[in-house]
Each structure stands twice: as structure tokens, then as C-alpha cells.
């Protein structure tokens, strides 16, 4: 049996595309450090967030000179807090949970992106070296007012930052 030369070329091209697609998927899943949401941030009772040590006090909290924590709650149709201000040159760890349904958190113009699941604490860390304005949105459909679920992160020069004490 003889295989026509064009069939061999198309077979080789198809095989090459399949290998390329698998390589692209592997790189996207492993090479760039994409991680699935897990319970490493801990769990909380979504019906009792007000009495939780972290989520009873939402907002920006100073850990040391250049590291801050932001405690956030996603509840349809808003983030609490929805306005965040931090100094330039700082590292920020976001701790987020939801009290009602699954939400998303996407910091526009960055690679900061996670799901916020009721009962779980999502934890992500980012560095903000330069002053600027970053919007954040919910990217998981969460109900009729999903399109209004947004906020703003302001990175201000260190000498202009109002600050927090603890």
C-alpha cells in the first residue's frame, strides 16, 4: 500500500499542530505558575464573617514597613472595601472570601486573578512598585447586578499615603 505524498504532508502537519497545542496548554498550566484555588488560605463560616478575626475588620492592615494585608469580602453586588489605597513600593497580600455565592477578583491591567468561594479564603500576593490606579472587577457571574461589582485600588507615592497604624 502506497501513501500519497500529500497525505503524508497533511498527516505530519496535523501531528505537528496537535503537539504544538499540547505544548501550549502545558506551558499555560505549568510554565507560568497558574494555580487552582485551594483551601490553603483556610476556611471560614460564610454566615458569620463579622465575628471572624480577619473579616470582621476589612480593609488595609500594615504587616511591616513594605508589606500590607487587605481583607476583603465579596457580597453581591459589591466588594467590601471597594476603595483601597496603598503606598508605592509595597507588597500586598489579599485575603478574600464571599458570604453568598462564588465571585471573582480580577485586577485590571495585571495578572492578579482569583475566584472567591464562600467558606474559603482566597490568598494572593502582588507587588506594586509604581503609583497608579487599578480597577478590579468580579469576573464570575454572580447575579443580576454582577456588572456593577467593581472597585478601585490606588497606589500612591509613599509620601502622599495617609496610611494605617497596624
NORDA-V638801 format. One record per run of one state. SS is the DSSP state (2 for helix, 1 for strand, 0 for the rest). FROM is the first residue (numbers start at 0). TO is the last residue. Records with the same first field share a line. If there is no record, write none. Layout:
SS->FROM-TO + FROM-TO
This chain:
0->0-3 + 31-37 + 41-41 + 43-47 + 51-57 + 64-65 + 75-76 + 80-81 + 87-88 + 98-101 + 107-111 + 116-116 + 118-118 + 120-120 + 128-130 + 137-144 + 148-148 + 156-156 + 160-165
2->4-30 + 38-40 + 48-50 + 145-147 + 157-159
1->42-42 + 58-63 + 66-74 + 77-79 + 82-86 + 89-97 + 102-106 + 112-115 + 117-117 + 119-119 + 121-127 + 131-136 + 149-155
